[in-house]
């Protein structure tokens, strides 16, 4: 007989996915459900979350939608407690909710910094804080935090986002080392370009602080397409396979590992290459004079 102190991968498991109504969160939730997991979609976009949950039910899966603001720790804590009370366990929490507030640093106001830190970093902290002690008490669990390639290398033009994602990577790596003896696993997802709304305009709750002309926006999309954004469902399948193997840092699409490797080998070279890419990007948009 299976021990109650064993994580389930993923059949008959219970998972909470923040930001589960759209993008990567939705794809992860749908893939979890396909693999037999009962999923709680926690999102501010409750109508959309309910639509996703309904589709999961129609496909024979188990899901429920809950309206959650990840900046509200006590709401997340209550959700965790209610989920455990209802299902008897919490195998996974995917702290995935996030926004982009893009633009050069001189375009930011302090309110922009506060907002992105509250959602992208404090939102993850709240999810960890709400779930970790519960998982410790039951003797198993897997905390999966969504960061970004921007959490592993410089991201000029997106400094606030990169700041929060570096924080998520640092939190995840440090907690993984600390949690080893507790039975709780910790992983961090570091996606490159994935074809979601957040890629283009920051998502529903994000924004771009710079005004681009229609021609500049067309060029931006052309540049992004050169990076061959991965479909969210493909990302979810590959990511969950690596989560099942308890990988510490999940980098997808896998070819982005080359840039991560360069930055680890020589941080100075990584910064230089990021600088050159940023200058090239600005030149293509006609924002600076080349040469």
C-alpha positions as CSV (number, residue, x, y, z in Angstrom):
1,X,0.0,0.0,0.0
2,X,1.2,3.5,-0.9
3,X,2.5,5.5,2.1
4,X,0.6,8.7,2.8
5,X,4.0,10.4,3.1
6,X,4.8,9.9,-0.6
7,X,4.4,12.5,-3.2
8,X,2.3,11.5,-6.2
9,X,3.6,12.0,-9.7
10,X,1.1,13.1,-10.9
11,X,-1.9,10.7,-10.8
12,X,-4.2,11.3,-7.8
13,X,-2.0,14.3,-6.6
14,X,-3.3,17.7,-5.6
15,X,-1.8,20.9,-7.0
16,X,-2.4,24.6,-6.6
17,X,-1.4,26.7,-9.7
18,X,-1.3,30.5,-9.2
19,X,-1.9,32.4,-12.4
20,X,-3.6,29.3,-13.6
21,X,-6.1,31.0,-15.9
22,X,-3.8,31.8,-18.8
23,X,-0.4,31.4,-20.3
24,X,2.1,29.0,-18.8
25,X,-0.1,28.6,-15.7
26,X,-3.0,27.4,-17.7
27,X,-0.9,25.1,-19.7
28,X,0.6,23.5,-16.6
29,X,-2.8,23.2,-15.0
30,X,-4.3,21.5,-18.1
31,X,-1.3,19.1,-18.4
32,X,-1.5,18.2,-14.7
33,X,-5.2,17.4,-15.0
34,X,-4.4,15.2,-18.1
35,X,-2.0,13.3,-15.9
36,X,-4.6,12.7,-13.2
37,X,-3.9,15.5,-10.8
38,X,-6.6,17.5,-9.1
39,X,-5.9,21.1,-9.8
40,X,-6.8,24.4,-8.1
41,X,-6.6,27.3,-10.5
42,X,-5.9,30.4,-8.4
43,X,-6.1,33.6,-10.3
44,X,-7.5,37.1,-10.3
45,X,-9.1,36.4,-13.7
46,X,-11.8,34.3,-12.1
47,X,-14.1,34.1,-15.1
48,X,-11.3,32.8,-17.3
49,X,-10.2,30.4,-14.5
50,X,-13.7,29.0,-14.3
51,X,-13.7,28.5,-18.1
52,X,-10.4,26.6,-17.9
53,X,-11.8,24.5,-15.0
54,X,-14.9,23.8,-16.9
55,X,-12.9,22.5,-19.9
56,X,-10.8,20.3,-17.6
57,X,-14.0,18.8,-16.2
58,X,-15.4,18.3,-19.6
59,X,-12.3,16.3,-20.5
60,X,-12.7,14.1,-17.4
61,X,-10.3,15.9,-15.1
62,X,-10.6,17.5,-11.7
63,X,-10.2,21.2,-11.3
64,X,-11.7,24.2,-9.4
65,X,-11.2,27.9,-9.9
66,X,-10.6,30.3,-7.0
67,X,-10.2,34.0,-7.1
68,X,-6.8,34.9,-5.5
69,X,-4.6,37.9,-5.4
70,X,-1.1,36.5,-4.8
71,X,-0.1,39.7,-3.0
72,X,-2.6,38.8,-0.2
73,X,-0.7,36.2,1.9
74,X,-3.6,35.4,4.1
75,X,-5.8,34.5,1.2
76,X,-3.2,32.2,-0.1
77,X,-2.7,30.7,3.3
78,X,-6.4,30.1,3.6
79,X,-6.5,28.5,0.1
80,X,-3.7,26.1,1.1
81,X,-5.5,25.1,4.4
82,X,-8.8,24.6,2.7
83,X,-7.3,22.5,-0.1
84,X,-5.5,20.2,2.3
85,X,-8.7,19.9,4.4
86,X,-10.7,19.0,1.4
87,X,-8.3,16.6,-0.4
88,X,-6.1,15.5,2.5
89,X,-2.9,16.5,0.9
90,X,-0.9,19.1,-1.1
91,X,1.6,17.5,-3.5
92,X,2.4,20.6,-5.5
93,X,2.2,24.3,-5.5
94,X,3.2,26.1,-8.7
95,X,3.9,29.7,-7.8
96,X,3.5,30.9,-11.3
97,X,1.6,34.2,-11.2
98,X,3.6,37.1,-12.7
99,X,3.5,40.3,-14.7
100,X,5.9,42.3,-16.8
101,X,6.3,46.1,-16.4
102,X,8.7,46.7,-19.3
103,X,10.8,49.7,-20.2
104,X,14.1,51.3,-19.5
105,X,14.7,52.2,-15.8
106,X,14.4,55.9,-16.4
107,X,10.7,55.2,-17.4
108,X,9.9,53.6,-14.1
109,X,8.2,55.3,-11.2
110,X,8.5,53.8,-7.7
111,X,4.9,52.6,-7.9
112,X,6.0,50.4,-10.9
113,X,8.8,48.9,-8.9
114,X,6.5,48.3,-5.9
115,X,3.9,46.6,-8.1
116,X,6.2,44.2,-9.9
117,X,8.0,43.3,-6.7
118,X,4.7,42.7,-4.9
119,X,3.4,40.3,-7.6
120,X,6.5,38.6,-9.0
121,X,8.6,38.2,-5.8
122,X,6.3,38.7,-2.8
123,X,3.6,36.6,-4.5
124,X,6.1,33.7,-4.7
125,X,7.2,34.3,-1.2
126,X,3.6,34.2,0.0
127,X,3.0,30.9,-1.8
128,X,6.1,29.4,-0.3
129,X,5.2,30.6,3.1
130,X,1.7,29.3,2.9
131,X,2.7,25.8,1.6
132,X,6.1,25.0,3.1
133,X,5.1,24.3,6.7
134,X,2.1,22.3,5.5
135,X,4.3,20.2,3.3
136,X,6.9,19.7,6.1
137,X,4.2,18.5,8.4
138,X,2.9,15.9,5.9
139,X,6.4,14.9,5.0
140,X,6.3,15.5,1.3
141,X,5.6,18.1,-1.3
142,X,7.1,20.0,-4.2
143,X,7.2,23.8,-4.5
144,X,7.7,24.9,-8.1
145,X,8.4,28.6,-8.7
146,X,8.2,30.3,-12.1
147,X,11.2,32.6,-12.8
148,X,12.6,33.2,-16.2
149,X,15.8,33.2,-18.2
150,X,15.9,36.8,-17.0
151,X,16.5,35.4,-13.6
152,X,19.7,33.7,-14.7
153,X,21.3,36.4,-16.9
154,X,21.2,40.2,-17.5
155,X,18.1,41.6,-19.1
156,X,18.6,45.3,-20.1
157,X,15.3,47.0,-21.0
158,X,13.5,44.8,-18.6
159,X,15.5,45.5,-15.4
160,X,12.6,45.4,-12.9
161,X,11.4,42.0,-14.2
162,X,14.9,40.6,-14.1
163,X,15.3,41.9,-10.5
164,X,12.3,39.9,-9.4
165,X,13.1,36.8,-11.3
166,X,16.7,36.8,-9.9
167,X,15.1,36.9,-6.5
168,X,12.8,33.9,-7.3
169,X,15.8,31.9,-8.5
170,X,17.8,32.8,-5.4
171,X,14.9,31.9,-3.1
172,X,14.3,28.6,-4.9
173,X,18.0,27.4,-4.9
174,X,18.5,28.4,-1.3
175,X,15.2,26.8,-0.1
176,X,16.0,23.6,-2.0
177,X,19.2,23.3,-0.1
178,X,17.6,24.0,3.2
179,X,14.6,21.7,2.6
180,X,16.5,18.6,1.7
181,X,16.0,16.8,5.0
182,X,12.3,17.7,5.2
183,X,11.0,15.7,2.3
184,X,10.0,18.9,0.5
185,X,11.3,19.4,-3.0
186,X,11.9,22.8,-4.6
187,X,12.4,23.6,-8.3
188,X,12.4,26.8,-10.4
189,X,11.2,27.1,-13.9
190,X,13.2,29.4,-16.2
191,X,11.4,29.8,-19.5
192,X,13.0,31.5,-22.4
193,X,10.4,32.8,-24.9
194,X,7.0,31.1,-24.6
195,X,4.1,32.2,-26.8
196,X,1.9,33.9,-24.2
197,X,0.3,37.4,-23.8
198,X,3.0,38.3,-21.3
199,X,5.6,38.0,-24.0
200,X,4.2,40.8,-26.1
201,X,2.4,43.4,-23.9
202,X,3.1,42.3,-20.3
203,X,-0.1,40.2,-19.9
204,X,-3.5,41.5,-18.6
205,X,-2.0,43.1,-15.4
206,X,1.3,44.1,-16.8
207,X,2.3,47.0,-19.1
208,X,5.0,48.5,-21.3
209,X,6.1,51.9,-20.1
210,X,7.4,53.0,-23.5
211,X,5.3,54.2,-26.4
212,X,6.1,52.4,-29.7
213,X,4.8,53.2,-33.1
214,X,2.9,50.6,-35.1
215,X,6.1,50.1,-37.2
216,X,8.2,49.6,-34.0
217,X,5.7,47.1,-32.6
218,X,5.9,45.2,-35.9
219,X,9.6,45.1,-35.7
220,X,9.5,43.9,-32.1
221,X,7.2,41.0,-33.1
222,X,9.6,40.1,-35.9
223,X,12.6,40.1,-33.5
224,X,10.7,37.9,-31.0
225,X,9.7,35.4,-33.7
226,X,13.4,34.9,-34.5
227,X,13.7,33.3,-31.1
228,X,11.0,30.7,-32.0
229,X,8.7,31.1,-28.9
230,X,7.7,27.7,-27.6
231,X,4.0,26.8,-27.4
232,X,2.7,26.8,-23.8
233,X,1.4,23.2,-24.0
234,X,4.8,22.0,-25.2
235,X,6.5,23.9,-22.4
236,X,4.2,22.4,-19.8
237,X,4.8,18.9,-21.0
238,X,8.5,19.2,-21.0
239,X,8.6,21.2,-17.7
240,X,6.5,18.6,-15.8
241,X,8.7,15.8,-17.1
242,X,11.6,17.6,-15.5
243,X,9.7,18.4,-12.3
244,X,8.9,14.7,-12.0
245,X,12.6,14.1,-12.1
246,X,13.1,16.7,-9.3
247,X,15.3,18.9,-11.4
248,X,16.5,22.0,-9.5
249,X,16.5,24.5,-12.4
250,X,14.4,23.9,-15.5
251,X,15.5,25.9,-18.6
252,X,13.2,25.6,-21.6
253,X,13.5,25.8,-24.6
254,X,16.7,23.8,-23.9
255,X,18.8,25.6,-26.4
256,X,18.8,28.7,-24.0
257,X,21.1,26.7,-21.8
258,X,23.9,27.8,-24.0
259,X,23.4,31.5,-23.0
260,X,23.1,30.4,-19.3
261,X,26.3,28.4,-19.6
262,X,28.1,31.5,-21.1
263,X,27.0,33.7,-18.2
264,X,28.1,31.1,-15.6
265,X,31.4,30.6,-17.3
266,X,32.1,34.4,-17.6
267,X,29.6,36.8,-16.0
268,X,31.6,39.7,-17.6
269,X,31.2,38.2,-21.0
270,X,27.5,37.6,-20.3
271,X,27.0,41.3,-19.4
272,X,28.9,42.4,-22.5
273,X,26.8,40.2,-24.8
274,X,23.6,41.4,-23.1
275,X,24.8,45.0,-23.7
276,X,25.4,44.3,-27.4
277,X,22.0,42.6,-27.9
278,X,20.3,45.6,-26.2
279,X,22.1,48.1,-28.4
280,X,21.3,46.0,-31.5
281,X,17.6,45.9,-30.4
282,X,17.5,49.7,-30.0
283,X,19.1,50.2,-33.4
284,X,16.6,48.0,-35.1
285,X,13.8,50.0,-33.5
286,X,15.4,53.3,-34.5
287,X,15.8,54.3,-30.9
288,X,19.5,55.1,-31.1
289,X,21.9,56.0,-34.0
290,X,24.0,53.0,-35.1
291,X,27.7,53.4,-35.5
